[in-house]
Amino acid sequence: MPEPQHRLEAVLNPSSIAILGASGNPERIGGIALDHLGRLGFTGQVFPVNPKYAELGGRQCYPDVESLPTAPDVAVLALAAEDVLPMLERCHAKGIPAAIIYAAGYAEVGGEGAVRQQQLVDFSRRTGMRIVGPNCMGLGNLATSAITSFVPTFRTFPPDDRSGHVSLVTQSGSMCSDIYVTGWMMDMRFRHFINTGNEACLDFSDYLDYLVEDHGTQAIAGYVEGLRDGENFVSAATRLREADKPLILLKAGESERGSEVTQSHTAALAGNRAVYRAAFAQLGVMQARHTVHLADLAYLSRFQRGKRLGSRVVVASISGAMGAVTADLLSAQDLELPTLSQACQQKLLGSVPGIAMVCNPVDMTGQLFSRNRLATEVLQTIMADDVADVLLVFATGSLYERIAPELIEVAAHTDCLVAVIATSGSADTKRQLEAAGIPVFPDAARATEALGTAVRWAEGSARTAHWRALRKAAAAANTAVSPPPARADEHQVKQWLAKFGVPVGHAEVVRDATQAKAAALRLGGPLAMKILSPDIAHKTEAGGVRLNLGCDDVAQAAQQMLDTVSAAAPDASCGVVLLQPMEQGVCELIIGVTRDPCSASP
């Protein structure tokens, strides 16, 4: 039996589209999407609906939704807000499973708009219809040209037959367009163009969930103002990471003023900045600083797979000055510039006449013009030193064109990422390098910023994979682990965590001076003693902590602590203490929990 389709297949990969409120004017909202579908070659069925026309764009135009010959996969509603809900009822009666709503005037304006949006939510729950928006600019499957968006961007920057590996998901139509254009100018092509609008019925995470299973999507670039369903986002981001699909997000509303603006834009609450940053770090989300950074990270993701992407970078430059500048930029990203070995440096000095800088960065100078394959010799010598995870080459103009074939040869024999900074050069050469797995950046600052973020993501992925394996192994060995008691003390919680692979220090529970002395002899000193009670959160304030105790001191200290805490907290359960060795050479860590109402599940 065929696998069941994802519930968003009808909106993100439709084979038939109805445009309700279609227009013969390609400059009007109801005419732009119709124009896109005809001009860009969508091969599915298109049904314009408007009683004013008998024909639009060479297609039969239908007077109403009831007269359509079949129920399309999705209906695009280019209608005023007050006309939307009645039309949705008619679409549902026709059997149309999904709809896209352009209209604004919903929760983002408050008052009656919020009531109108709740009516959409109630309708969707009652009927099961998948509703995109409202207050959105539509979608675009750029692989099939199923473009249901009214943004005119696709006229100036049309998709072509080159398949894109990155899908865009944004909570803003204009931002989706801006990122698309930024990538297009870098000669990138995208796969999906998704803007979610107010997310009345479909959450940002629902689209991520679809893209996890979309085989053509290898990475996701997104813009978020606030996440309405934290639990779904965590689930989708986790699945993306397990599928090795980088999720790259630009988060707005990190300033007080930015937070205010997002609320009026798409009715999104920006949420706690610290919560988002911590969640993104834990989930392996790359957080972009601005739109160009976002596009650069999306571009770089194409070249990361199968590469050893680490923090050690060797720079080879045709310009000593640019080598120094690049070194500074890499250092600012906390990336390492390892010094090449003496043997490697001597070999470079013998290869390139007059070379001055060979430790890292390496100044290749214009001498690369002097002998064929000199660049290959230099770069192979560097790579043979085995100190680099990334080889970053600066070249420009005719020298860039000259050494491109040699860069391709070197990259073919290493699992390190080879990247190029080229401030000028032909588009054909750039495409040849990219086809060989070599990213080409137009600027050193952009290259180093993208590399810094990508390296931190790769290192975080490795740590997460390690802990995921530990948790999985622990869960397999403890399939019937019960949760700790509702009123658990410190020792009970630690023992429960230990069953899932969390390392905890050794400790013993003692109830009186005699037990304390015996435990001290087993543990050895110096020792830490703490009151053990589910009722006392702040032990120090109740006199429930003693540090650096010797073995001979614990018996008296235990009795004193029990007496002191009983007097300070007479209603607390505090008849035992916890004894454990003092740890040395580690930092003290206090863990707190914040529940952010903006990103919590409803």
N, C-alpha and C positions, 0 to 999 in steps of 0.2 A: 504493500500500500504506500502511496506517496506520503511524505511527511507533511503534517499540517502546517499551513502557512502562518506566519506571524500575524498578529492582529492588526499591525500597521502596514501590512503589505499593500492594502488597497490605496493608501494615501502616499506611500513612498515608492511604490513600483506599479502604478496603475497601467492597465492596458486599454482603459476607456475612461474618458473625462467629459463631464458636462459642465458648461460654463453658464450659470444662471445670471442673467443681467449682461449677457454678451453684447458688445458694441461693435459697430462698423468703423469706429474711430480708433485707430491704433494708439492714440495718445491718451485715451480714457482707460480707467482701471479695468472695465469689462472688455476692452479691446486688446490690451497689451499681452495678456496671457494667450489669447487666441492667436495673436500675431506670432508670438514665440513658437507655439506648437506647429504652425504652418511653415514658418521660415526656417526653423532649426531641424525639421524633418522627423517629428514624432510620427511613428508608423501605426499607432493604435487608433481607436475610434475617438472622434471629437464631436460632441453634440452642443452647438450653440443654442441657447434658449433665450428668446426675446420675441414677444408678439409683434414688434415693430418691423421685423425683417423676415423675408422668405428665404434669404440666402446670405451667408457671411463668409468671406474668405474662400469662396468656392465650395462651401459646405452647406447642406440644407440646414436652415434655422427653424427650430421648433417653437410653437407659440407658448408652450407650458411644459412642465415636467411630466405631466400625465401623458402627453403625446409622444414621449420618447419611445423608440422601437424596442428598447431594452433598458434594464437598469444598469447604468455605468458603475464602475468601481468607486468613483468619487465625484461629488458635486462641488464645484467652486461657486461660492455665493458672493457675487459682486453686487451686493444689495445694501441698503441702509439698515442700520441696526434694528429699527422697529419692524422691518419686514423679514428679519432672519428667522425667528422662531416659527411663524406660520409656514414659511417655506420648508423648514426642516421637517415639520410634520408631514408635508406633502411628499418630500423626498423619502421619508421613512415608509410611507404608504406605498410608494413606487418600488421599494425594496433596495434602495441605494444604501450601502453599508457605511459610507464615510462622507464627511463634508469638511470644507475649508472655508473659514469665515474671515473675510478681509476687514469687515466693519470695526471701527473703534466705537467708543462711547459705552464701555462696560465698566468693570471694576476699577479701571485706572482713573475714572472721573468721580467715583464714589456715588453715593445717593442712589438715584434711580438706576444708574449704570450697574451698581453692585447687585441690585435686585434682578436686573436683566441677565447678568452673568449667572446668578444662581439658578435662574430658570433654564439656562443652557445645561448646567450641571444636572439638574433634575431630569431634563429631557434625555440626556445621554444615558443616565443610569436606568431610566425606564425602558429605553429602546435598545440600548447596546450600540448605538451609532457612535463611531469614532469621529470626534470633532477636533479639528486643528484650529487654534486661536481661542477667541477672537482677537482682533487688533493685531493681525499678522499680515505679512506680505506674500504668503504662499510658499510653495516648496519647489524643488527642482531635482529630479533624478537626471543627472547630467550624462549618465551612461546611455540612457534611452531617449533623452530629450523630452521626457514627460515633465514639462515645466508648467507648474500651476501658479507661478509667481507673477505679480504685476510690476516687479522692478525692471526698469528699462536697461539695466546694466548689461543684460545678455545681448543687446544689440551691438554695443561697442566692444564688448569682450565676450564673444560667443564661445561656447564649448566646442571642442573639435573631436576628432576621432581618437585622440590620445586619452587613454583611460587614466583617471585620477585615482590615487590611493588614499586620499584624505577626504573625509566627510566633514562638512561644516554643520554645527548645531548651535544656534544662538537664540537668545531671548529678545533679539532686536533685529528687525528686517534690514535697517540701514547698516548696522554693524556687520550683518551677514554679507551684505553687498560690498562693504569696505574691505573686509578680509578677503573676499573672493577676488576683488580687483588687485589687492596687494600681492596675492599669490600669482594671479594671472600675469602681472608685470614681471614676476620672477620666472616666468615660463612654467609655472606649476599648473596642473589641472586637478580639479576636485571631482568627487564622485556624487555626493549629495549636497544640496543646498537647502538647509532646514532652518526656518525661524519659527519659534514656538509661540510668540505673542503672549497673551495673558495666561495661557495654559489652564483654561477653565476645566477641561476634561482630560487632556493629555499632558502629563508632566514631562519636564526636560529629560528625566530618567527613562521615560517610556521610549524615547527616541534612541537613547544610548543602548537600551535593551535590544532594540531592533538591529542596531549596527554591530553588536557583538556577533550576531549570527550572519551578518552580511559579508559574504566571502570577499567581495571586492574592496571592502573598507579595511585598511591596514592601520589607520590612525584616525583620531577624531580631534578636530580643533573647535573650540567652543567659546562662547561669551555668555557669562551668567551674571545676573543681578542678585538673585536670591534663589535658593532651592526650596521648593514647597514640601518635598517629601524626602527627608533625610535618609530614612531606611531604604527606600527604593534606590536612591543615589548610591549609597554604600554598596548595595547588592550589584548594581550595574557596573560601578567602577571596579569592584573586585573581579567580576567576570571579564571585564576588558583586560585587566592586568594578567589574569590567568591565560587569556588568549593572546598575550603579548601584543596588544594593540594600545599604543600610547594614547592617553587622554590628556589633552593640552588645553588648559582653560585660562581665559582672561576674566578675572573677577572684578566687577565694578562695585561701587558703594563702599570702598575701604576707608574713605574719609567721611566725616560727618556730612559734608555738603553732598558728596556723591551718593550717600545713602538716602538723602532726602529726594534726590532727583530720580533714583530708581523707583521709588514708591509711586511717583506721578507718571512714570513712563509705562511700566507694564504691571503695576499693582503688586510689585514684588517687594518683600521686606529684605533688606540687605543682610541682616544677621550679624553676628559677632565676628569681627575680623579674625581674632585669635582662634575661634572655633573652626572657621573655614580653613585657615592656614594649617592648623594641626590635622584636620581631617584630610586635606589634600596630601599632606606629607605622608600620613599613615596609609592612605589608599594608593599612593604612587601616582598622583596627578601632577603633571608638570604645570606650574603656575607661571603664566607669561606676564610680563610687566606692561606691555603695550601691544598694539596691533601688529607692528612690524616684527616684534619678538615672537608673537604667536605664529605668524606666517613662517618665520625662519625655523621655528621648532617643528612645525608641520612639514616643512620642506626637508629638514634633516632626518625626520623619522623614516623617510624612504630609504635611507642609507645605513640605518643602525642595525638592522637585522643581520645576525650572523657575524657581527663585528665585535672585537674586543674593545669596548668603549670604557677606558679608564682615565684616571686623572693625570697620567704622565704624558706630556706633550713635547714633541721636538719640533722646532720651527726651522724651516729651511727657506731662505729669502734671497731674492736677487738684489735686495736693498738692505744694507746694514741698518739704516735708519728705521725702515719699516719693521725689520726684525726686532729692534729694540722696543718700538711702540707696541708691537704684538705681544712681546714678552710681558710688558707692563699690563696690558689688557688681560692676558691669561692669569697673571698673578692676582689681579683684582677679582677674578672669578674663583680664587682658591685652587687653581690648577697648578700642577707641578711642572717645572722645567728641569728635568734631570740632566746632570752634566755628563756628556759623552766620555767614555773611557779614554785614557791616554793613548792606547793603541789605535782607537778609532780616530782620534784627533790627528795623530801622526799620519795615518793613511790618507785623511782628507787633505792635509798639508802637502802631501806628495802628489795628490791628484789634481789639485786646482792651483795653478801658478798664481802667486800673489794673494791667496786667500788670507784674510786677517782674523776672522771670527769663526772658530770651529768648536767651541765648547757646547753651545746651545743657548741662543739661536746660532745657526750656521749661515754665514754670509756667502752665498754661492757666487755673487758678483756677476758681471756681464761676461765673465770668462766662459760661460756656458755656450757662447757663440763660437768659441775657438776650436771646439772639437766635438764631432758627433758622438752621441751617447755619453757625454760627460755627466749630464744630469742623472742618467741611470746609474752610473758608477757612484756618484756622490750619495744618492738616495739609498741605493742598496747597501752602501757602507754604513750609513746611519741606521738602517733597519736591522742590519746584522749585529749591531751592538746590543740589541734586545733590551733597550731601556724605555721604549716608547709604546704607549697604547694608541696614541694619535700622532700622525705626521701631518703638520700644517704647513703648506707651501704657499709662499707669496710670489706671484709672477704677474706680469702685465704686458700688454701690447704684443709685439712680435715675438718676444721671448716666451710669453705664455703659449702662443701658437706653436712655437718651436719645440717646447719640451712636453707638450700634452701627450704625444704618443709614448714618451718615456715614463711619464707619470702613470699611464694606463698599464704599462708593463710591470712597473714596480707594485702597483696596487693589486695586481692579479696574483702575486706571490706572498701576500701577507694577510693575516686576519685583523691587523690594526686598521683603524679608520684612516684613510688618506683623504684630506680635504684641501681645497684650494681657495685662496683669496686672489681674485683677479679684478682689478679696477677697470680694465678694458679688455676687449677681445671679442671674437665673433661668437654668435649664437650657435653656430654649427659645432665649434670646438667645445663649447659648454655642454651641448647635448651629447657629444661623444664621451666626454668625461663622465657625465651623469650615467650614461648607459653602462659604463664600466664600474659604477658604484662609487664615484667620487663626487661629493657635493662641491659646488662652486659658489662662493659668496662674493658679493660686490664690494664688501667693506670689512675691514679687520674688526671693528667694534661689534658688528652684527655677528660675524663668525664666532668670535670668542664668547659673546653673551649666550649664543645658542649652544655652543659646546659645553659651557659651564653648567647650564641647566640640564642638558641631556646627560652629562656625566653623573651629576648628582642623582638624576632619575635612575640611571643604570645601576649605580651603587646601591640606591635604596631598593631597587627591584631584587638585587642579590640578597640583601638582608631580609627582605620580606619573604622571599622564597625559602630561605633557611628557616625562619620562624614558622612559616606555613607547614613545612615538612615536619618540624618538631610537634606542632599542634596536631597534625594529622596522625602522626605516629602515636602520640599520647592518647588521642581520641580513640584510635583503633584498639589500644590496650586497655582503655577504660570506657567501654561502650555503655556501661551501666552506672557511670558516676552520678551520684545524687548531688544536688546543690547543697551548699553549706546551710546550717540552720539559719532561720530568720534573724535570730539574735546571736550572730557568730562573733567570737572574740578573735583577736589577731592571729593566734596560733591556728585556730580552725580554718580561717580563710587562707592562710599560707599553705596548710596541708592540702587544701582543696586545689589551689593553684598549682602546686607541685605535681598533681596528677595529670596536668596538661602540659608539662614540660617547662614550667616557669621555675627558674632556680631560686631557692630560698635557703637562708642560712640555717645551720643546725641549732636547735634549741630544745630545752627540757622544761616541762611544767612541774613546779614544786609547790607543795601546800603548807610547808612549815619549815622551821629552821633546820631540823634534822635532814629532811629531803634536800634542802638547799645545799647543805655541806657535802652530802654524798654526790650530788650532781656536779658541784664545783670540782671535786676531785676527778670526775670522769672527763669534764670539759677542759680543765686547765685554765689558767688566767692569762691576761686580765679578762674580766667578765662584765657583761651588761645585765642589769636586772630591771624588769618592767612589770608593773601591775598588769594583770590579765583580766579584763572585764569588758563585756559587750556594752556596758553602760557608761564607760569613761572614754570619751574621744580624745581629750587632751590630758595625757597622763602626767606631764610635768606639773601642771597647775594643781593637781591633787597630791603631789609628792610621790608620784608613782614611777620615777625613773632614777636609777643610780648607775654610774658609769665607772669603768676602770677599777673594779673591785678585785682584790686578791682572793685566793681560795679561802684564806682564814677569816675573811671579812663577811662572807656571804650569809652565814647563819644569823648573825646579829642584824645585818642589813635587811634580811627577809622579814624578820619579826617586826622591826621598826617600820618597814614599808607597809605591812599589813595593818599595823595599828594606826599609822598616820593617815592612810587612805580611807580606812573605816571611819575615822573621825571627820575627814574632809568631805566624804561623800557617803553619808550613812544609809542612803537608799539604794546605793549601787551594789551589784553583786561583785565582790572583790576578795574572795577567799584564797586566791592562788596568784603566783607570780611566774614570770617567764624568765629563764636564765639562759644566756647565750654568750658565746665568745665575742669579744670586741673585734670588729672588723677593722683592718688597716689598709690604707692606700686606696680607698674608694671615696666617692663624693656622697654627701647626704642628699637624698632626693625626697621631696614631698609631692605626692600626687593628689591633685584636686579634680573635681568633676564639675563641669558647667553644662546645664541643659539649656540649649539655645532654642527658644520657641519658634524661631524663623526657619529652622532646619529640622525640627522634630516631625515625626510622622503624625498625621492627623488621627 
